[in-house]
Amino acid sequence: MKHFSAIILACALAIPAFAQDAKTKSADAAAQAPGQTLAASAAVLTAPIVLTNDAIVLIGDAMAEGTNGGSAVFTFTITEAGSYVFEALVNAADDNSNSFLANVDDQPTDPDMIWDVDVTMGFEKRVLSWRGTGDASSEQFAPKRFTLTAGTHKLILNGREPDTQLKSLTIRPAPAQ
């Protein structure tokens, strides 16, 4: 019985230590979380952008201008003010199907806020950039860093070239420059 009591006492003393260790590991994991990811289905869509096969896509045969290409609006919340980038899972089959207009909290403008997506082989990750004063192969803001306050924001994507597809996007703190 003496050995049994010692084992119970040892367990009773060890439980708080294990609990504290688990709490520390959870806090470390949360601090290293890669960011929040939003599926295409989370966007509020305006035609001619539609959701098909779990991706948003501009339907049509011609390039759209301004808001004529419809929109996909993603609402997200930032808990800590700072500089952020967006990484998306996109499918851009060729140079005629590889761009959106993009901005946070306001309508994007053409040509400064064109996001020229590098051509992909199926769905691949790409970081959002802006053409700015550059061109389709040499963007001025790559990646585009958005300075955001804590609170709720909206990423607005307007359709530009047909068949450019977006399956999800992740908001991440911008890497150090």
Secondary structure, DSSP 8 states (H G I E B T S, - for coil): -HHHHHHHHHHHHHHHHHHHHHHHHHHHHHHT---EEEEGGGSEEETTEEEETTEEEE-SSS---GGGG-EEEEEEEESS-EEEEEEEEEE--STTS-EEEEEESS---TTTTEEE----SSSEEEE--B-TTSBTTB-SBSS--EEE-SEEEEEEEEE-STT-EEEEEEEEE----
